[in-house]
Amino acid sequence: MNFLKKNIGLKIDNLNFAGSMMKILTLLIVAIGFTSCGDDDAPPLLEIESKTISNLSAPQTGGQGQPIGGEFTKFDFASGTTTTSETDWDIAFRGTSIIINGGTTSGATDEPSRSGQAGAYIATGTMATVTEVDTNLFVEDTSSGYAIPTGSDNGWYNYSGPPNFLITPLAGRILVFKTRDGKYAKVEILSYYKDAPANPDVTVDESRHFTFNYVFNPNDGVTTF
């Protein structure tokens, strides 16, 4: 009788142990399932965009001692096109000046108001070597000057003066931008003259037409290109 009781008790213990193990395995499977679902639900990164923009017109009025004016040509990295929107733009061009949709206006005639959080800085290197954004370097436009400085050798270009009077992009200078909504782009200006002639001649080649390469990362918070 005692023998039967012991055998019955042992079987019950075995059943209890097996039941506990089944519960543990079930919980593990459910946990793994939730983890897998979480990984699958993470949105994939959007593809980094790389484009060349040719002959972006950046006219201005005045100059040569006269007051400078005229609307800025606005550009939106997300769409890769110019825009007339008062708010949905990242950078804008007029003559040799490049402004951003962040900070405040300088007070220049016909300058658009800033509504975004854009910033900019100039990196030394090439499009191939500038692969990481340094978020500590961004500055905004202010009443005392633009984030991309104007003037020969101060920002993106050199002005040769007489006799050639050429505007030439400075080698090794990459413009890095934070867009109006906090994403990142880099720009290499190739030419200031229409159709980007290899050896521009101001007597025949029309100026104030930007050709540039850019790379835009459309992913929030991603600082690499």
NORTA-V739231 format. One record per helix or strand. SS is the DSSP state (h for helix, s for strand). FROM is the first residue (numbers start at 0). TO is the last residue. Records with the same first field share a line. If there is no record, write none. Layout:
BEGIN
SS->FROM-TO, FROM-TO
END
This chain:
BEGIN
h->1-40
s->48-56, 60-62, 65-68, 72-75, 80-82, 90-93, 96-99, 101-102, 116-116, 118-123, 131-131, 138-138, 140-141, 144-144, 156-158, 166-168, 172-177, 183-192, 206-216, 223-223
END
